Amino acid sequence: MKPLFALYFLLHTVTAVLNVQLLEDYLNWQRLKTVVIFHCLDQSDEINHVSVRMSHAFGGRIYYEDISNFSIGLWNHSHVMRIDYQKLGVTIDTTCANTVDLFRVISAHEYFNASYHWLIFGNESTKCVLNEQNLNIDAKVTLVITAEESGESYDVYDVFSPMRRRGMPLNVTYMGNWSTHWGLNIVVHQTEYERRFDFGGLWLKTAVTPLNLLHHSTLLEQLDSNGTVEQYSLHRFGYRIMQVVMFKHNFTLKMIRTSSWFLENTDGRSNKGTIGQVATKQCDFFINPLSLRQDRVAPFDQTIVIAVAKMLFVFRHPKKSQARNIFLQPFRIDLWIGVLAVVVVTATILFVMFWTEIWKERYSYEIEDNRSLSLMIIFGILCQQGFAAKTYLSSSRIILISTLIFSVLILQFYSTYIVGYLLITPPKFMNTLKHLLDSDLKILIEDIAYNADYLKTTKDPVAIELNNRKIRNEVNNFVNVTEGIARVKQGGYAFQCDTAYAYPLVKATFTDKEICDLQEVYLNPIRLMQIPLRKGSPFTEMFRITFCKTVETAITRYHQKRFFSDKPKCAKDERETKAVHFNDVSTLFVGFTGMIFAVLLTESASRWASKVCDCV
């Protein structure tokens, strides 16, 4: 205790109030490893002595800043108040003559924020000084006032304001006390969130864009409406979530309406659009939820994900692939080749067996016919026609029986697929962006800035090729959601849109069969939506906690069900009789027509040949 007492005595004689043991307890309480000490001691020898003593009492890094000759214009605040560390402790004795000038610079550059933990040694008049400072809801300022002239006891206060620059009062909350005998005694055990959740009727400025959609109502009526979600409604969703936050924290909103997002305004130079308003700190936050992207990390403070938006290609899937005939679809190419190989090999073996019967037994016209028709016999067995002729060798019979068993098994698999194709929904083979690119479907894009921005900035080679081949070279393929869904209903079109408000339109206009035909393909990745705040906002941590509570209590989920529609389910009637369409069996009619022409052509050729012979 002797080194600490010597250090305490030195600091007490120099600064009159600063207590090193209290400072050490505060740093341990806040778990700080770096501290800046503002002092008004300009004797270098004594500072070196204090530094040595402090190094023994505190194991972290300590920086000393002399404000005896403080000058507002010459002080390098960015160097002293650097935030290389996650949490920086700062302490000052307000009895120093230049404290007010120092606080003026600190307030102007918003250093009373969550990154700095201030321990201020003062008196009752210090509260009046702090009342003039730029203190916000996230300020971590601890004021200690000596309770005894001996300096052995202090009262500890937590000082903050919802937002002092907007006229909100200063809040000085008694937290406990400190004494040399008992150390730091905190009697208020509420969390910082619980102590500060009431903003006291503070007003916050927000930016909102309804994308200039046609509405016969005011902006507030539109945001608060319960109408059907049939067009862009993320601003309505964001407002419902913010209503919960407003009720919890007791604040009001002043809204700035913009025409669009202006997605490129993230450099903090232009205030156009909702993004420009918040990036230039003209507003405190968005009402419209925004997706998290790399270029938006720097200009905004992020909160948490409150919704997931899907921007997809929606189209009616073709019933079957045009690449293969329906009668060839049950088996893959390699299996068809295997079946053909079995037929050829079996016919060859059977031909040899019939030839052997003629050679070993006796010549017979019936066996001779069988030998010449070996291939046709195998094809007949494969088509379940059986075999009625005579055979004399057991090997021939084994070949025929084996072929019959093979044909029965093959037919079971083949017929099961054909019947199942008509009874169940056929598998949808177009499920990637590459499939969509190679198809004959025409491409339509919803006319909103998100889609145009993605197509302009994407690095996906398939998306780039799709843009070059099917989007950029087309005319009038940027349409609104109503027209786009109507084209999808007609068939032959794929429409890129936000499904949150496109699917309610699908449910209202599509039949059950058309809904069953719907297929989705991703162009944009899934967008994780959140409500961002301006960079350095004092409300970031409070809003994050409140948003987490809305997610945990399913409030967010309730509104997601309201404003984010899922894909309509395919309602199939199991009792419905499945009809076979002409397209399914058109190949049979083509083959039958070919046979008729072949017979007529053969008959015509025979008559012509007989007439020629008669003339000769």
C-alpha positions as CSV (number, residue, x, y, z in Angstrom):
1,M,0.0,0.0,0.0
2,K,2.9,2.4,0.5
3,P,3.6,3.0,-3.3
4,L,-0.1,3.5,-3.9
5,F,-0.4,5.9,-0.9
6,A,2.7,7.8,-2.2
7,L,1.1,8.1,-5.6
8,Y,-2.2,9.2,-4.2
9,F,-0.5,11.9,-2.1
10,L,1.4,13.2,-5.1
11,L,-1.7,13.4,-7.3
12,H,-3.7,14.9,-4.4
13,T,-1.2,17.7,-3.9
14,V,-0.9,18.5,-7.6
15,T,-4.5,18.3,-8.8
16,A,-6.4,18.7,-5.6
17,V,-9.1,16.1,-6.5
18,L,-7.7,13.3,-8.7
19,N,-7.5,10.0,-6.7
20,V,-5.3,7.3,-8.2
21,Q,-6.8,4.4,-6.2
22,L,-10.3,5.4,-7.4
23,L,-9.0,5.6,-10.9
24,E,-7.6,2.1,-10.6
25,D,-10.9,0.8,-9.3
26,Y,-12.8,2.5,-12.1
27,L,-10.5,1.0,-14.8
28,N,-10.9,-2.5,-13.3
29,W,-14.7,-2.0,-13.1
30,Q,-15.0,-1.0,-16.8
31,R,-12.3,-3.5,-17.8
32,L,-10.2,-0.9,-19.5
33,K,-6.6,-1.5,-20.5
34,T,-5.8,1.9,-22.0
35,V,-6.3,5.3,-20.4
36,V,-5.6,8.9,-21.2
37,I,-5.0,11.2,-18.3
38,F,-5.6,14.9,-18.8
39,H,-3.7,17.0,-16.3
40,C,-2.6,20.5,-15.6
41,L,0.9,19.6,-14.3
42,D,3.7,20.9,-16.5
43,Q,6.7,19.8,-14.5
44,S,8.3,17.0,-16.4
45,D,10.1,15.5,-13.4
46,E,7.0,15.1,-11.4
47,I,5.1,13.7,-14.5
48,N,7.8,11.0,-14.9
49,H,7.5,10.2,-11.2
50,V,3.7,9.9,-11.6
51,S,4.2,7.7,-14.6
52,V,6.4,5.3,-12.8
53,R,4.0,5.1,-9.9
54,M,1.0,4.6,-12.1
55,S,2.7,1.8,-14.0
56,H,3.0,-0.1,-10.8
57,A,-0.7,0.4,-9.9
58,F,-2.1,-0.2,-13.4
59,G,-0.9,-2.8,-15.8
60,G,-2.3,-1.3,-19.0
61,R,-1.1,1.5,-21.3
62,I,-1.2,5.1,-20.0
63,Y,-1.0,8.3,-22.0
64,Y,-0.6,11.7,-20.3
65,E,-1.8,15.0,-21.9
66,D,-0.9,18.3,-20.4
67,I,-3.6,21.0,-20.7
68,S,-1.9,23.7,-18.8
69,N,-1.2,25.7,-22.0
70,F,-4.2,24.3,-23.9
71,S,-5.0,26.0,-27.2
72,I,-8.2,25.1,-29.1
73,G,-6.6,25.7,-32.5
74,L,-3.3,23.9,-31.9
75,W,-4.5,20.8,-30.0
76,N,-4.3,17.6,-32.1
77,H,-7.4,15.9,-30.9
78,S,-7.4,13.1,-33.5
79,H,-4.0,12.0,-32.3
80,V,-4.8,12.1,-28.6
81,M,-8.3,10.7,-28.9
82,R,-7.4,8.0,-31.4
83,I,-9.6,4.9,-31.3
84,D,-7.0,2.3,-32.1
85,Y,-8.5,0.4,-29.1
86,Q,-11.9,-1.0,-28.7
87,K,-12.4,0.9,-25.3
88,L,-10.4,3.9,-24.2
89,G,-10.6,5.3,-20.7
90,V,-10.2,9.0,-20.2
91,T,-9.9,10.9,-16.9
92,I,-9.7,14.6,-16.1
93,D,-9.8,16.9,-13.1
94,T,-12.2,19.7,-13.7
95,T,-10.3,22.0,-11.4
96,C,-7.8,22.5,-14.2
97,A,-8.2,26.0,-15.7
98,N,-8.6,24.9,-19.3
99,T,-11.2,22.2,-18.8
100,V,-14.0,24.2,-20.4
101,D,-12.0,24.8,-23.5
102,L,-11.1,21.1,-23.7
103,F,-14.7,20.1,-23.3
104,R,-15.6,22.5,-26.1
105,V,-13.4,20.6,-28.6
106,I,-14.5,17.2,-27.2
107,S,-18.2,18.1,-27.7
108,A,-17.6,19.5,-31.2
109,H,-16.0,16.3,-32.4
110,E,-18.4,14.0,-30.5
111,Y,-15.9,12.3,-28.2
112,F,-18.6,11.8,-25.5
113,N,-19.6,8.6,-27.2
114,A,-19.7,4.9,-26.5
115,S,-16.0,4.4,-27.5
116,Y,-14.7,6.5,-24.6
117,H,-15.2,5.9,-20.9
118,W,-14.9,9.2,-19.0
119,L,-14.0,9.4,-15.3
120,I,-14.5,13.1,-14.4
121,F,-13.3,14.3,-11.0
122,G,-15.4,17.4,-10.1
123,N,-17.8,19.1,-7.8
124,E,-21.4,20.4,-7.9
125,S,-20.5,23.1,-10.4
126,T,-19.2,20.4,-12.8
127,K,-22.8,19.4,-13.5
128,C,-23.4,22.8,-14.9
129,V,-20.4,22.5,-17.1
130,L,-21.5,19.1,-18.4
131,N,-25.0,20.5,-19.1
132,E,-23.5,22.5,-21.9
133,Q,-21.7,19.6,-23.5
134,N,-22.8,17.4,-26.4
135,L,-23.9,14.4,-24.4
136,N,-26.1,11.7,-25.9
137,I,-27.8,8.5,-24.9
138,D,-24.6,6.5,-25.4
139,A,-22.4,8.7,-23.4
140,K,-20.3,6.8,-20.8
141,V,-19.5,9.6,-18.4
142,T,-18.9,8.9,-14.7
143,L,-18.8,11.9,-12.5
144,V,-17.2,11.5,-9.0
145,I,-17.7,14.2,-6.4
146,T,-15.7,14.2,-3.2
147,A,-18.0,13.7,-0.2
148,E,-15.3,14.6,2.4
149,E,-12.6,17.2,2.3
150,S,-10.1,14.5,3.1
151,G,-10.7,12.9,-0.2
152,E,-11.3,9.5,1.3
153,S,-14.9,9.2,0.0
154,Y,-16.6,10.1,-3.3
155,D,-20.2,9.9,-4.6
156,V,-20.4,8.3,-8.1
157,Y,-22.9,9.5,-10.8
158,D,-23.8,8.3,-14.3
159,V,-24.2,11.3,-16.6
160,F,-26.0,11.3,-20.0
161,S,-28.7,12.9,-22.0
162,P,-31.0,11.5,-24.7
163,M,-29.6,14.2,-27.1
164,R,-28.4,17.4,-25.5
165,R,-28.1,19.3,-28.8
166,R,-31.9,18.8,-29.4
167,G,-32.8,20.3,-26.0
168,M,-33.1,17.2,-24.0
169,P,-32.3,17.6,-20.3
170,L,-29.1,16.3,-18.6
171,N,-29.7,13.1,-16.6
172,V,-27.4,12.7,-13.5
173,T,-28.1,9.3,-11.9
174,Y,-26.6,8.4,-8.5
175,M,-24.8,5.0,-8.9
176,G,-23.1,4.5,-5.6
177,N,-20.0,5.7,-3.7
178,W,-16.3,5.0,-3.3
179,S,-14.1,5.1,-0.2
180,T,-10.6,4.2,0.6
181,H,-11.8,1.5,3.0
182,W,-14.6,-0.2,1.0
183,G,-13.6,0.7,-2.5
184,L,-16.2,1.1,-5.3
185,N,-19.7,0.3,-4.2
186,I,-22.3,0.4,-7.0
187,V,-25.9,0.3,-5.6
188,V,-27.8,0.6,-8.9
189,H,-27.8,-2.8,-10.6
190,Q,-29.8,-1.9,-13.7
191,T,-28.2,-2.4,-17.1
192,E,-27.3,0.7,-19.1
193,Y,-30.1,-0.2,-21.5
194,E,-32.7,-0.4,-18.7
195,R,-31.6,3.0,-17.2
196,R,-31.7,4.8,-20.5
197,F,-34.5,3.3,-22.6
198,D,-36.8,6.3,-22.1
199,F,-35.8,9.1,-24.6
200,G,-38.2,11.5,-23.0
201,G,-40.1,12.5,-26.1
202,L,-37.0,13.2,-28.2
203,W,-37.7,13.7,-32.0
204,L,-35.5,11.9,-34.5
205,K,-35.3,12.6,-38.2
206,T,-35.8,9.8,-40.7
207,A,-35.7,9.3,-44.5
208,V,-38.3,7.4,-46.3
209,T,-39.1,6.6,-49.9
210,P,-42.3,5.2,-51.3
211,L,-40.7,5.2,-54.8
212,N,-43.2,7.8,-56.0
213,L,-45.8,5.1,-56.4
214,L,-49.3,6.4,-57.0
215,H,-51.3,6.8,-53.7
216,H,-54.4,8.8,-53.0
217,S,-53.3,9.5,-49.4
218,T,-50.7,11.3,-47.3
219,L,-47.4,9.7,-46.5
220,L,-48.3,8.9,-42.9
221,E,-51.7,7.5,-44.0
222,Q,-49.8,5.3,-46.5
223,L,-47.3,4.1,-44.0
224,D,-50.0,3.3,-41.5
225,S,-52.4,1.7,-43.9
226,N,-53.6,-2.0,-43.7
227,G,-54.2,-2.4,-47.4
228,T,-53.2,-5.4,-49.5
229,V,-49.6,-5.8,-50.3
230,E,-49.6,-5.5,-54.1
231,Q,-46.6,-3.2,-54.7
232,Y,-43.4,-2.1,-53.0
233,S,-44.1,-2.0,-49.3
234,L,-40.8,-2.2,-47.4
235,H,-41.3,1.4,-46.2
236,R,-44.6,0.2,-44.6
237,F,-42.9,-2.8,-43.1
238,G,-40.0,-0.7,-41.7
239,Y,-42.5,1.8,-40.2
240,R,-44.4,-1.0,-38.4
241,I,-41.1,-2.1,-36.8
242,M,-40.1,1.4,-35.9
243,Q,-43.5,1.9,-34.2
244,V,-42.5,-0.8,-31.7
245,V,-39.2,1.0,-31.2
246,M,-40.9,4.4,-30.8
247,F,-43.3,3.0,-28.2
248,K,-40.4,1.4,-26.3
249,H,-38.1,4.4,-26.3
250,N,-40.7,7.2,-26.2
251,F,-39.6,9.3,-29.2
252,T,-41.3,10.8,-32.2
253,L,-40.3,11.1,-35.9
254,K,-39.8,13.8,-38.4
255,M,-39.9,12.4,-41.9
256,I,-38.1,13.4,-45.1
257,R,-39.7,12.0,-48.2
258,T,-37.4,11.1,-51.1
259,S,-38.1,9.8,-54.6
260,S,-35.8,6.9,-54.5
261,W,-32.8,5.3,-52.7
262,F,-30.0,6.7,-54.9
263,L,-28.0,3.6,-54.3
264,E,-24.7,5.1,-55.4
265,N,-24.7,7.9,-52.8
266,T,-22.6,6.2,-50.2
267,D,-19.6,8.5,-50.3
268,G,-21.1,11.2,-48.0
269,R,-21.0,13.9,-50.6
270,S,-24.5,14.0,-52.0
271,N,-27.7,14.1,-50.0
272,K,-30.0,12.7,-52.8
273,G,-32.3,9.9,-51.8
274,T,-32.7,8.1,-48.5
275,I,-29.1,6.8,-48.7
276,G,-27.7,10.3,-49.4
277,Q,-29.7,11.8,-46.5
278,V,-28.3,9.3,-44.0
279,A,-24.8,9.1,-45.4
280,T,-24.4,12.9,-45.1
281,K,-25.9,12.8,-41.6
282,Q,-29.0,14.8,-42.5
283,C,-31.1,12.1,-41.0
284,D,-30.7,9.7,-38.1
285,F,-31.8,6.5,-39.8
286,F,-33.9,4.9,-42.6
287,I,-37.5,3.8,-42.5
288,N,-36.9,1.6,-45.6
289,P,-35.0,-1.5,-44.6
290,L,-31.8,-1.8,-46.6
291,S,-29.7,-4.8,-47.6
292,L,-26.2,-5.1,-46.2
293,R,-23.5,-4.7,-48.8
294,Q,-19.7,-4.0,-48.6
295,D,-20.0,-0.4,-49.8
296,R,-22.6,0.4,-47.1
297,V,-20.4,-0.7,-44.1
298,A,-18.4,2.5,-43.9
299,P,-21.2,5.2,-44.2
300,F,-23.8,3.6,-41.9
301,D,-24.0,1.9,-38.5
302,Q,-25.6,-1.5,-39.0
303,T,-28.2,-3.0,-36.6
304,I,-29.5,-6.5,-37.0
305,V,-31.3,-8.5,-39.7
306,I,-35.1,-8.0,-39.4
307,A,-36.2,-9.5,-42.7
308,V,-35.1,-11.5,-45.7
309,A,-36.0,-10.3,-49.2
310,K,-36.1,-12.5,-52.2
311,M,-35.7,-11.1,-55.7
312,L,-36.3,-14.0,-58.1
313,F,-37.1,-14.9,-61.7
314,V,-40.7,-16.2,-61.6
315,F,-42.0,-18.1,-64.7
316,R,-44.4,-20.9,-65.7
317,H,-42.3,-24.0,-66.1
318,P,-42.7,-25.9,-69.4
319,K,-44.4,-29.2,-68.8
320,K,-41.6,-31.3,-70.3
321,S,-38.2,-30.9,-71.8
322,Q,-38.2,-30.4,-75.6
323,A,-34.9,-32.2,-75.9
324,R,-36.3,-35.7,-75.8
325,N,-39.5,-37.4,-76.8
326,I,-41.8,-38.6,-74.0
327,F,-41.5,-42.2,-75.1
328,L,-37.7,-42.0,-74.6
329,Q,-37.8,-40.2,-71.3
330,P,-38.3,-43.2,-69.0
331,F,-34.7,-44.4,-69.6
332,R,-31.5,-42.5,-69.9
333,I,-29.4,-42.8,-73.1
334,D,-27.0,-45.3,-71.7
335,L,-29.8,-47.6,-70.6
336,W,-31.4,-47.4,-74.0
337,I,-28.1,-48.4,-75.5
338,G,-27.9,-51.3,-73.1
339,V,-31.4,-52.5,-74.0
340,L,-30.5,-52.3,-77.7
341,A,-27.3,-54.2,-77.1
342,V,-29.2,-57.0,-75.3
343,V,-31.7,-57.2,-78.2
344,V,-28.9,-57.5,-80.8
345,V,-26.8,-60.0,-78.8
346,T,-29.9,-62.1,-78.0
347,A,-31.0,-62.1,-81.6
348,T,-27.5,-63.2,-82.7
349,I,-27.4,-66.0,-80.2
350,L,-30.9,-67.2,-81.2
351,F,-29.9,-67.1,-84.8
352,V,-27.0,-69.4,-84.1
353,M,-29.3,-71.7,-82.0
354,F,-31.8,-72.0,-84.9
355,W,-29.0,-72.7,-87.3
356,T,-27.7,-75.4,-85.0
357,E,-31.1,-77.0,-84.8
358,I,-31.2,-77.2,-88.6
359,W,-27.8,-78.8,-88.7
360,K,-28.2,-81.3,-85.8
361,E,-31.9,-82.2,-86.1
362,R,-33.4,-81.9,-89.5
363,Y,-34.2,-79.2,-92.0
364,S,-37.6,-77.6,-91.4
365,Y,-39.2,-74.6,-93.1
366,E,-40.6,-73.6,-89.7
367,I,-37.1,-73.4,-88.2
368,E,-35.7,-71.7,-91.3
369,D,-38.4,-69.0,-90.9
370,N,-37.5,-68.7,-87.2
371,R,-33.8,-68.2,-88.1
372,S,-34.5,-65.5,-90.7
373,L,-36.8,-63.7,-88.2
374,S,-34.6,-64.0,-85.1
375,L,-34.4,-60.2,-84.7
376,M,-38.2,-59.8,-85.1
377,I,-38.8,-62.6,-82.6
378,I,-36.7,-60.8,-79.9
379,F,-38.4,-57.5,-80.6
380,G,-41.8,-59.2,-80.3
381,I,-40.9,-60.8,-77.0
382,L,-39.6,-57.3,-75.8
383,C,-43.1,-56.0,-76.7
384,Q,-44.8,-58.8,-74.8
385,Q,-45.8,-60.8,-77.9
386,G,-44.6,-64.2,-76.8
387,F,-43.2,-67.0,-79.0
388,A,-45.4,-69.8,-80.4
389,A,-43.0,-71.7,-82.8
390,K,-41.2,-75.0,-82.0
391,T,-37.7,-75.3,-80.7
392,Y,-35.7,-78.5,-80.3
393,L,-32.7,-77.4,-78.2
394,S,-32.8,-76.6,-74.5
395,S,-30.4,-73.8,-75.0
396,S,-32.8,-72.0,-77.4
397,R,-35.6,-72.4,-74.8
398,I,-33.3,-70.9,-72.1
399,I,-32.6,-67.9,-74.3
400,L,-36.3,-67.4,-75.0
401,I,-37.3,-67.7,-71.3
402,S,-34.5,-65.3,-70.2
403,T,-35.6,-62.8,-72.8
404,L,-39.2,-63.0,-71.7
405,I,-38.2,-62.4,-68.0
406,F,-36.0,-59.5,-69.1
407,S,-38.8,-58.0,-71.2
408,V,-41.3,-58.2,-68.2
409,L,-38.9,-56.4,-65.9
410,I,-38.1,-53.7,-68.4
411,L,-41.8,-53.1,-69.2
412,Q,-42.6,-52.7,-65.5
413,F,-40.1,-49.8,-65.1
414,Y,-41.1,-48.3,-68.4
415,S,-44.9,-48.4,-67.9
416,T,-44.5,-47.2,-64.3
417,Y,-42.8,-44.0,-65.5
418,I,-45.3,-43.4,-68.3
419,V,-48.2,-43.7,-65.9
420,G,-46.5,-41.7,-63.2
421,Y,-45.7,-38.9,-65.6
422,L,-49.4,-38.4,-66.1
423,L,-50.4,-38.8,-62.4
424,I,-47.8,-36.6,-60.6
425,T,-46.2,-33.2,-61.3
426,P,-43.2,-33.8,-63.5
427,P,-39.9,-32.7,-62.1
428,K,-38.9,-29.2,-63.0
429,F,-35.6,-29.3,-64.8
430,M,-35.1,-25.5,-65.1
431,N,-33.8,-24.6,-61.7
432,T,-30.6,-22.5,-62.4
433,L,-29.8,-19.2,-64.1
434,K,-27.9,-21.1,-66.7
435,H,-31.0,-23.1,-67.6
436,L,-33.0,-19.9,-67.9
437,L,-30.3,-18.5,-70.2
438,D,-30.4,-21.5,-72.5
439,S,-34.2,-21.6,-72.7
440,D,-36.6,-19.8,-75.1
441,L,-38.2,-17.8,-72.3
442,K,-38.2,-14.0,-72.7
443,I,-36.8,-12.0,-69.8
444,L,-38.7,-9.2,-68.0
445,I,-37.2,-7.1,-65.2
446,E,-39.1,-5.2,-62.5
447,D,-38.5,-1.5,-63.0
448,I,-36.8,-0.6,-59.7
449,A,-33.4,0.7,-58.9
450,Y,-32.2,-2.4,-57.1
451,N,-32.4,-4.6,-60.2
452,A,-30.7,-2.0,-62.5
453,D,-27.9,-1.5,-59.9
454,Y,-27.3,-5.3,-59.6
455,L,-27.1,-5.9,-63.3
456,K,-24.7,-3.0,-63.6
457,T,-22.4,-4.1,-60.7
458,T,-22.6,-7.9,-60.7
459,K,-19.5,-10.1,-61.2
460,D,-21.5,-13.3,-61.8
461,P,-20.5,-14.4,-65.4
462,V,-23.9,-16.1,-66.0
463,A,-25.8,-13.0,-64.9
464,I,-23.6,-10.8,-67.1
465,E,-24.2,-13.1,-70.1
466,L,-27.9,-13.0,-69.4
467,N,-27.9,-9.2,-69.3
468,N,-26.0,-9.0,-72.6
469,R,-28.1,-11.6,-74.5
470,K,-31.6,-11.2,-73.2
471,I,-32.0,-8.0,-71.3
472,R,-29.8,-5.2,-72.7
473,N,-30.6,-5.9,-76.4
474,E,-34.4,-6.1,-75.8
475,V,-36.8,-3.2,-75.8
476,N,-39.2,-2.3,-73.0
477,N,-38.3,-5.3,-70.8
478,F,-38.3,-3.2,-67.6
479,V,-42.0,-3.3,-66.5
480,N,-44.0,-2.8,-63.3
481,V,-45.0,-5.8,-61.2
482,T,-48.6,-5.9,-62.5
483,E,-47.6,-6.1,-66.1
484,G,-44.8,-8.6,-65.4
485,I,-47.0,-11.0,-63.5
486,A,-49.7,-10.8,-66.3
487,R,-47.0,-11.7,-68.9
488,V,-45.9,-14.7,-66.7
489,K,-49.6,-15.8,-66.6
490,Q,-49.7,-15.9,-70.4
491,G,-46.6,-18.1,-70.5
492,G,-43.3,-17.8,-72.3
493,Y,-41.9,-15.0,-69.9
494,A,-39.6,-15.0,-66.9
495,F,-40.1,-12.0,-64.6
496,Q,-37.4,-10.8,-62.2
497,C,-39.2,-9.2,-59.2
498,D,-39.5,-8.9,-55.4
499,T,-41.7,-11.8,-54.4
500,A,-42.8,-10.0,-51.2
501,Y,-45.6,-8.2,-53.2
502,A,-45.5,-10.2,-56.4
503,Y,-46.9,-13.4,-54.9
504,P,-50.1,-11.8,-53.5
505,L,-50.8,-10.7,-57.1
506,V,-50.1,-14.3,-58.3
507,K,-52.6,-15.7,-55.7
508,A,-55.3,-13.3,-56.9
509,T,-54.9,-13.8,-60.6
510,F,-53.5,-17.3,-61.3
511,T,-55.5,-20.5,-61.4
512,D,-54.5,-23.6,-59.4
513,K,-52.9,-25.2,-62.5
514,E,-50.9,-22.0,-63.3
515,I,-49.7,-21.8,-59.7
516,C,-48.5,-25.4,-59.9
517,D,-46.5,-24.5,-63.0
518,L,-44.6,-21.7,-61.2
519,Q,-40.8,-22.0,-60.9
520,E,-38.2,-19.8,-59.2
521,V,-34.7,-19.0,-60.2
522,Y,-32.4,-16.7,-58.3
523,L,-30.7,-13.7,-60.0
524,N,-29.9,-11.5,-57.0
525,P,-28.6,-13.3,-53.9
526,I,-31.0,-13.4,-50.9
527,R,-30.9,-9.9,-49.3
528,L,-30.6,-9.6,-45.5
529,M,-32.6,-6.5,-44.6
530,Q,-31.9,-4.2,-41.7
531,I,-32.6,-0.6,-40.7
532,P,-29.3,1.2,-40.7
533,L,-28.4,4.4,-38.8
534,R,-26.1,7.2,-39.6
535,K,-22.4,6.6,-38.9
536,G,-21.6,7.3,-35.3
537,S,-25.2,7.4,-34.2
538,P,-25.6,7.4,-30.4
539,F,-28.7,5.2,-30.8
540,T,-27.0,2.3,-32.5
541,E,-26.6,0.0,-29.5
542,M,-30.0,0.8,-28.0
543,F,-31.7,0.1,-31.4
544,R,-29.8,-3.2,-31.8
545,I,-31.0,-4.4,-28.4
546,T,-34.6,-3.4,-29.1
547,F,-34.5,-5.0,-32.5
548,C,-33.3,-8.2,-30.9
549,K,-36.2,-8.1,-28.5
550,T,-38.7,-7.6,-31.4
551,V,-37.2,-10.7,-33.1
552,E,-37.2,-12.7,-29.9
553,T,-40.8,-11.9,-29.1
554,A,-41.9,-12.8,-32.7
555,I,-43.2,-9.2,-33.4
556,T,-40.9,-9.0,-36.4
557,R,-42.1,-12.5,-37.5
558,Y,-45.7,-11.3,-37.3
559,H,-45.0,-8.4,-39.7
560,Q,-42.9,-10.5,-42.0
561,K,-45.9,-12.8,-42.5
562,R,-47.9,-9.7,-43.4
563,F,-45.4,-8.0,-45.8
564,F,-43.3,-10.9,-47.2
565,S,-45.5,-13.4,-49.0
566,D,-44.3,-17.0,-49.5
567,K,-44.7,-18.9,-52.8
568,P,-48.3,-20.0,-53.3
569,K,-48.7,-23.7,-52.6
570,C,-49.8,-26.0,-55.5
571,A,-53.3,-27.2,-54.6
572,K,-53.8,-30.4,-56.6
573,D,-57.1,-32.3,-56.5
574,E,-56.2,-36.0,-56.0
575,R,-59.6,-37.1,-57.3
576,E,-59.1,-35.3,-60.6
577,T,-58.9,-37.5,-63.6
578,K,-55.7,-36.9,-65.6
579,A,-56.3,-36.5,-69.3
580,V,-53.8,-37.5,-72.0
581,H,-53.2,-34.6,-74.3
582,F,-52.5,-34.8,-78.0
583,N,-49.0,-33.5,-77.5
584,D,-48.2,-36.4,-75.3
585,V,-48.9,-39.0,-78.1
586,S,-48.3,-36.9,-81.2
587,T,-45.3,-39.1,-82.0
588,L,-47.5,-42.2,-82.4
589,F,-49.7,-40.4,-84.9
590,V,-46.7,-39.4,-86.8
591,G,-45.5,-43.0,-86.9
592,F,-48.9,-44.3,-87.9
593,T,-49.1,-41.7,-90.7
594,G,-45.7,-42.8,-91.9
595,M,-46.7,-46.5,-92.0
596,I,-49.8,-45.6,-94.1
597,F,-47.7,-43.7,-96.6
598,A,-45.2,-46.6,-96.7
599,V,-48.0,-49.1,-97.5
600,L,-49.5,-46.8,-100.2
601,L,-46.0,-46.2,-101.6
602,T,-45.3,-49.9,-101.7
603,E,-48.6,-50.7,-103.3
604,S,-48.1,-48.0,-106.0
605,A,-44.6,-49.3,-106.7
606,S,-45.9,-52.9,-107.1
607,R,-48.6,-51.8,-109.6
608,W,-46.2,-49.7,-111.5
609,A,-43.8,-52.7,-111.7
610,S,-46.5,-55.1,-112.9
611,K,-47.6,-52.7,-115.6
612,V,-44.0,-52.4,-116.8
613,C,-43.7,-56.2,-116.9
614,D,-47.0,-56.6,-118.9
615,C,-45.8,-54.1,-121.4
616,V,-42.5,-56.0,-121.8
